[in-house]
Amino acid sequence: MPSVPRVPGLDGRQLRWEGHNEERRLHVLNAAVELLEEQPLGSELRVQQIAERAGLVRTVVYRLFSNRIDLYREIQQHIVGMIREQLDSTLVLSGSIEQIVGGVVGGYVSWVADHPQLHEMAQRALGDGQPGQLDLAVDALGNDIAAVFQAGAIMLGHELDEDQMTTLDVLVVGLIGQVRGSVNQWVRRPDPKLSPRALAKMLSRWIWFQIDGQAREIGVELDPTVPVDEMAAGS
């Protein structure tokens, strides 16, 4: 049976068209971020506004995204990517526990202080029965933080058993919820009494108390000021 002749250049044209659409989608998402940054906290973002900022008509935006909810969820995902980019650089076992915790918490608080409208948008429920993308991203972030804690315990010669890993998972979820709840309350106040740096310092201290308490439960004493590699060498 003769093979169907391949149309020259068809795949290349399709790839170029898909690439062009991806560029336009990113352009729309960036336009939405610009708009959000200019608006008061909690303002409603409208598709028509986004289209105008992107230099497109609304029908073109709807050709790039399935519907309004799809567009808003992509905006949320785009913002979550910005937050993760900020946090990923801090999720390393380098320095003391005090520095590691302070780096993660300080990075998050600083980002929210600089971009409160984006943070609010990223966690907003969109009316489709699903939580905001920031809420959905918390599980992945929790896994990454738990992995750092586990790696730290191994460095110090304390391999965690199954029950301890379960406790660690619950602890990390609680820590993330505590930080998010405190930051949300702080950023939504019209006249926050604490500076971003003071808030981050306070939250970091609270987190250290909980890490220290949990470590003592399994017979481990930690010094928050000593670099982790030095503690590991002396263990």
Summary of the structure (lengths in Angstrom):
residues: 235
radius of gyration: 22.7
end to end distance: 72.5
largest distance: 78.9
contacts: 637
relative contact order: 0.10
helix: 72%
strand: 1%
